[in-house]
Structure formats: C-alpha cells, structure tokens
Amino acid sequence: MEHGIMYIPKPREWFVERIGKRIFRDSRRVCCGHCARVGKEGLIVHDEQHADYLACVDMDFGAEGIFSNYRDEATQPNDGTPAQNITIKE
C-alpha cells in the first residue's frame, strides 16, 4: 500500500451551516492578492450559492493536491497532528 496524504473536502452542508459566519483556510504558496488576504483574514460565507461554490472549489483544489483545510478558527493546533480533514494513509 502506498503512503501518502488523503484530503477529505468539507461537505456542502458544512459551508451551508456557516452562512453569515467567517471561516478560515490555509494560505497558499503562490496566489493572487485576494487569496492571500483570505488566507490571513478568512472569508464570510454569504449565501447558499457561495456555500456551493466553496464546497466545489475545496473538492477541485483537493483533487489537485491543494488542501484548503477550511475551519472555524484562524489558527490550528501546531502540535504536528494533521488537520481534521487530512489523513495520512499508512
């Protein structure tokens, strides 16, 4: 069995539950000014259409090996454990 990282995108419902709330994601190495700002300040899920878009983008980027790791808090524990939606395949 191959070792690697398996990313599990957030389901659409996760984003829908956060309409009107600020969420955060990991910063990307190479990105535009907008993405850099979202990486630092987070973003507010505006409505159901926006929630659908974010779920699709999370899935598409994850398939390309770009893990957004959306979450409710600006920071995540720095104890070496993988994020909740990233698992290490042994």
JONOR-V130418 format. One record per residue. N is the residue number from 1. RES is the residue in three letters. SS is DSSP state (H for helix, E for strand, - for the rest). Layout:
BEGIN
{{N	RES	SS} {N	RES	SS}}
END
This chain:
BEGIN
{{1	MET	-} {2	GLU	-} {3	HIS	-} {4	GLY	E} {5	ILE	E} {6	MET	E} {7	TYR	E} {8	ILE	-} {9	PRO	-} {10	LYS	-} {11	PRO	-} {12	ARG	H} {13	GLU	H} {14	TRP	H} {15	PHE	H} {16	VAL	H} {17	GLU	-} {18	ARG	-} {19	ILE	E} {20	GLY	-} {21	LYS	-} {22	ARG	E} {23	ILE	E} {24	PHE	E} {25	ARG	-} {26	ASP	-} {27	SER	-} {28	ARG	-} {29	ARG	-} {30	VAL	-} {31	CYS	-} {32	CYS	-} {33	GLY	H} {34	HIS	H} {35	CYS	H} {36	ALA	H} {37	ARG	H} {38	VAL	H} {39	GLY	H} {40	LYS	H} {41	GLU	H} {42	GLY	-} {43	LEU	E} {44	ILE	E} {45	VAL	E} {46	HIS	-} {47	ASP	-} {48	GLU	H} {49	GLN	H} {50	HIS	H} {51	ALA	H} {52	ASP	H} {53	TYR	H} {54	LEU	H} {55	ALA	H} {56	CYS	H} {57	VAL	H} {58	ASP	H} {59	MET	H} {60	ASP	H} {61	PHE	H} {62	GLY	H} {63	ALA	H} {64	GLU	-} {65	GLY	-} {66	ILE	-} {67	PHE	-} {68	SER	-} {69	ASN	-} {70	TYR	-} {71	ARG	E} {72	ASP	-} {73	GLU	-} {74	ALA	-} {75	THR	-} {76	GLN	-} {77	PRO	-} {78	ASN	-} {79	ASP	-} {80	GLY	-} {81	THR	-} {82	PRO	-} {83	ALA	-} {84	GLN	-} {85	ASN	-} {86	ILE	E} {87	THR	E} {88	ILE	E} {89	LYS	E} {90	GLU	-}}
END
